[in-house]
Amino acid sequence: MELRHLRYFVAVAEHGSFTRAAGALGMEQPPLSQQIKQFERLLGATLFHRMTRGVELTEVGATLLPQAQAILSMSGEFLALAQGLSRGERGHLRVGLAGAVSLLPIIPQVIRRFRETWPEVVVSFEESNTPALSTALHERRVDVAVVRPPMMDEDNLAVYPLLDEPTVAALPSGHTHAGDGAIRLSMLEHEPLIIFPRELGPGFHDAILSACQNAGFTPRMGQQAPQIAATVPLVAAGLGVSVVPRSLSQIHAGGVTFHPIEEPAPRASLAIAVLKGHPTPLVSRFVSTLREACREWDDEQQTMDPSSISALP
């Protein structure tokens, strides 16, 4: 039995006539009649009562018709799904996001536009740190991850740069420089620096310490934050100051002000990582979409005048 047999059977049953069914199928009536007879011989059952004007289903034909229609519907859905998967327009995309990445506006904006453009794609998220997301990629628990490079194990990963986000200084309310606009890192020389563990984001961690060294001092290490976003509440508690990605200024924690940092200032780099090999069309489409959007965003940031940014309460 072939699917064409079912299509012919359903067409004749729904039109009640070989002639009308043949017209709908775009074929001649005699070949259609022969195909139905062949199908009946294959099944060992008569599907239609042939009458002078049209046909009627036999009891066997009436019983088989709903199943034939269901099989044809499923075959159509199967074909649509296969074609959608091959074009990267359908499927399930599992996205991993490193610490505080979801607060950077361009990332959720791109994901939202991606879902609106391809509504048949189901997108799910896992928020974690870069080392954990590396493991999740290797264990195939996520398909793609937005991380803070470098990654410890890049041998089996393809890592593409996304953008370098500007940073701001987070100061507790009442700090000497809390009323200032942009500040120099050297102004924080004697303050305890709240920072996250290096293993959570070695690139960003080292960029902060290197910027302090370039500013002429070695920072006093204060209390360690369990993750990047957790530095802000610790600053609000008066335990020290911190240098955070500018997107964290969206955390309106009472008792914290955010200040642009005069150059040279550290950058919070982001990259997108996938397993090496042959990514699915859906993963490739998402990676290219996000990279293009981030290039445009990064270009806009480079042209922004730092002096136009005032302290954020």
C-alpha positions in Angstrom: 0.0 0.0 0.0 1.2 3.5 -0.8 0.0 6.9 0.3 -1.3 7.6 -3.2 -3.8 4.8 -2.7 -5.2 6.5 0.4 -5.3 9.9 -1.4 -7.3 8.3 -4.2 -9.7 6.5 -1.8 -10.3 9.7 0.3 -10.8 11.8 -2.8 -13.4 9.5 -4.3 -15.2 9.1 -0.9 -15.3 12.9 -0.3 -16.5 13.8 -3.8 -18.9 10.8 -4.2 -17.8 10.4 -7.8 -14.8 9.1 -9.8 -15.2 11.9 -12.3 -15.2 14.7 -9.7 -12.4 13.1 -7.7 -10.3 12.8 -10.9 -10.8 16.5 -11.6 -9.8 17.4 -8.1 -6.7 15.2 -8.3 -5.7 16.5 -11.7 -5.9 13.1 -13.5 -8.1 11.2 -15.9 -11.1 9.2 -14.6 -10.1 5.7 -16.0 -6.7 5.6 -14.4 -8.3 6.6 -11.1 -10.9 3.8 -11.3 -8.1 1.4 -12.0 -6.1 2.6 -9.0 -9.2 2.1 -6.7 -9.8 -1.4 -8.1 -6.1 -2.2 -7.5 -6.4 -0.9 -3.9 -9.5 -3.0 -3.3 -7.7 -6.1 -4.5 -4.8 -5.3 -2.2 -7.1 -4.9 0.7 -9.3 -7.9 -0.2 -12.4 -5.7 0.3 -14.8 -3.6 -1.7 -14.7 0.1 -0.7 -17.5 1.5 -2.9 -20.8 0.6 -4.3 -20.7 1.8 -8.0 -23.9 3.4 -9.1 -25.2 5.1 -12.2 -24.6 8.5 -10.7 -21.5 8.4 -8.5 -20.5 6.0 -5.7 -21.3 5.2 -2.1 -19.1 3.8 0.6 -19.5 0.3 1.6 -19.6 -0.5 5.3 -15.9 -1.5 5.1 -15.1 1.8 3.2 -17.0 3.9 5.7 -15.0 2.2 8.6 -11.7 2.8 6.9 -12.3 6.4 5.7 -11.5 8.1 9.1 -8.3 6.2 9.5 -7.2 7.0 5.9 -7.9 10.7 6.5 -5.9 10.6 9.8 -3.0 8.9 8.1 -2.9 11.5 5.3 -3.2 14.3 7.9 -0.3 12.8 9.8 1.8 12.4 6.6 1.2 16.1 5.8 2.2 17.1 9.3 5.3 14.9 9.1 6.3 16.5 5.8 5.7 20.0 7.1 7.7 19.3 10.3 10.6 17.8 8.3 10.7 20.7 5.9 10.5 23.2 8.8 13.3 21.5 10.6 15.5 21.4 7.5 14.9 25.2 7.0 15.5 26.0 10.7 11.9 27.2 11.1 10.6 24.6 13.5 11.8 22.6 16.5 13.0 23.1 20.1 15.9 25.4 20.8 17.4 25.2 24.3 19.4 28.4 25.1 21.8 28.8 28.0 22.5 32.2 29.4 25.5 33.1 31.6 25.2 35.3 34.7 23.4 38.6 34.1 23.2 38.0 30.4 19.4 38.2 30.5 19.6 41.8 31.7 21.4 43.0 28.6 18.5 44.3 26.5 19.7 43.2 23.1 19.7 39.5 24.1 16.0 39.2 25.2 15.0 41.5 22.3 16.7 39.2 19.7 15.2 36.1 21.3 11.7 37.7 21.3 12.0 38.8 17.6 13.3 35.3 16.7 10.2 33.7 18.3 7.9 36.1 16.6 9.5 35.5 13.2 9.5 31.7 13.6 6.5 31.0 15.9 6.8 27.2 15.3 10.1 27.2 17.2 9.8 26.5 20.9 12.6 28.3 22.9 13.5 27.3 26.5 16.2 28.8 28.7 18.7 27.7 31.3 20.4 30.5 33.3 23.7 29.5 34.9 27.4 30.3 34.8 29.9 29.8 32.0 31.5 26.6 33.3 28.2 25.0 34.0 26.9 25.9 30.5 30.0 24.4 28.9 29.1 21.1 30.6 25.5 21.5 29.5 26.6 21.9 25.9 28.8 18.8 26.1 26.0 16.8 27.7 23.6 18.2 25.0 21.3 19.7 27.6 21.4 23.0 25.8 21.9 23.6 22.1 23.5 27.0 22.3 24.9 29.2 25.1 25.7 32.9 25.6 28.8 32.8 27.7 31.5 35.0 29.1 34.8 33.9 27.4 37.2 32.4 27.6 35.8 28.9 28.3 37.9 26.3 30.0 37.2 23.5 27.4 37.0 24.9 23.9 38.4 21.9 22.0 35.0 20.6 21.3 33.2 23.9 21.1 32.8 26.6 18.5 32.9 30.0 20.2 32.0 33.2 18.4 32.4 36.7 19.8 29.2 38.6 20.3 30.0 42.0 21.9 31.9 43.9 24.5 29.5 45.5 27.0 30.7 48.6 28.8 31.0 48.5 32.6 29.9 50.8 35.4 31.1 51.3 38.9 28.5 50.4 41.6 28.8 52.5 44.7 26.8 52.4 47.9 24.6 55.4 48.6 26.4 58.0 50.7 29.7 57.1 49.2 32.1 60.1 48.7 31.6 59.8 44.9 28.0 58.8 44.9 26.9 62.2 43.6 29.5 62.2 40.8 29.0 61.3 37.2 31.7 59.3 35.5 34.5 58.3 37.8 38.1 57.0 37.4 39.0 53.5 38.8 41.8 55.1 40.8 39.1 56.9 42.9 38.2 53.4 44.3 41.8 52.5 45.2 41.1 52.2 48.9 37.7 50.6 48.7 37.0 46.9 49.2 36.2 45.4 45.8 33.3 43.0 45.6 33.8 40.5 42.8 32.6 37.1 41.8 34.8 33.9 41.8 37.1 33.8 38.9 35.9 30.4 37.7 32.5 31.8 36.9 33.9 34.2 34.3 37.7 34.3 34.1 37.8 36.7 31.2 35.6 39.4 32.9 37.2 38.8 36.3 40.7 39.3 34.9 39.6 42.3 32.9 38.5 44.1 36.1 41.7 43.3 38.0 43.8 44.3 34.9 42.0 47.6 34.6 42.7 48.3 38.3 46.4 47.5 37.7 46.5 49.8 34.7 44.9 52.5 36.9 47.9 52.2 39.2 46.7 50.1 42.1 46.0 46.6 43.3 42.4 46.4 44.5 41.6 45.4 48.1 39.5 42.3 47.7 36.2 42.5 49.7 33.5 39.9 50.2 33.1 37.5 47.3 29.8 37.4 45.5 28.4 34.0 44.6 27.5 35.3 41.0 27.9 38.4 39.0 24.4 39.8 39.6 24.8 39.2 43.4 27.5 41.9 43.6 24.8 44.7 43.5 23.0 43.7 46.7 26.3 43.4 48.5 27.2 46.9 47.4 23.8 48.1 48.6 24.6 46.5 52.0 27.6 48.8 52.3 30.2 45.9 52.0 32.2 47.6 49.3 32.2 48.8 45.7 32.1 46.8 42.5 32.6 46.9 38.7 29.7 45.4 36.8 28.3 45.1 33.3 26.3 48.2 32.5 23.1 46.1 32.1 23.1 45.5 35.8 22.2 49.1 36.4 18.7 47.9 35.6 18.7 46.3 39.0 17.1 49.1 41.0 18.5 48.1 44.3 18.0 50.8 46.9 21.2 52.1 48.2 23.3 51.8 45.0 24.4 54.3 42.4 25.9 53.3 39.0 28.6 55.4 37.4 30.3 55.2 33.9 34.0 54.5 34.2 36.5 56.8 32.4 38.8 55.1 30.0 40.7 52.8 30.2 37.8 50.8 31.5 37.2 47.0 31.5 34.7 45.5 29.2 32.3 42.5 29.8 32.8 40.3 26.8 30.1 37.9 25.6 30.3 35.1 23.1 28.0 32.4 21.8 29.1 28.8 22.0 27.9 25.6 20.3 29.3 22.1 19.9 31.6 21.7 17.0 30.4 19.5 14.2 27.3 20.0 12.2 24.8 22.2 14.0 21.1 21.9 13.1 19.7 24.5 10.7 17.8 25.9 13.7 20.9 26.4 15.8 22.8 27.9 12.8 19.9 30.3 12.1 19.8 31.5 15.8 23.6 31.9 16.0 23.7 34.0 12.8 20.7 36.1 13.9 22.1 36.8 17.3 25.6 37.6 16.0 24.3 40.1 13.4 22.1 41.9 16.0 25.0 42.1 18.5 27.3 43.5 15.8 24.9 46.3 15.2 24.4 46.9 18.9 28.1 47.0 19.5 28.6 49.5 16.7 26.0 51.7 18.3 27.7 51.5 21.7 31.1 52.4 20.2 29.7 55.7 18.8 28.0 56.6 22.0 29.4 59.6 23.8 30.5 58.6 27.3 30.2 62.1 28.6 26.5 62.1 27.8 25.9 59.3 30.4 25.3 60.6 33.9 25.3 58.6 37.2 22.3 56.2 37.5 20.6 56.2 40.8 
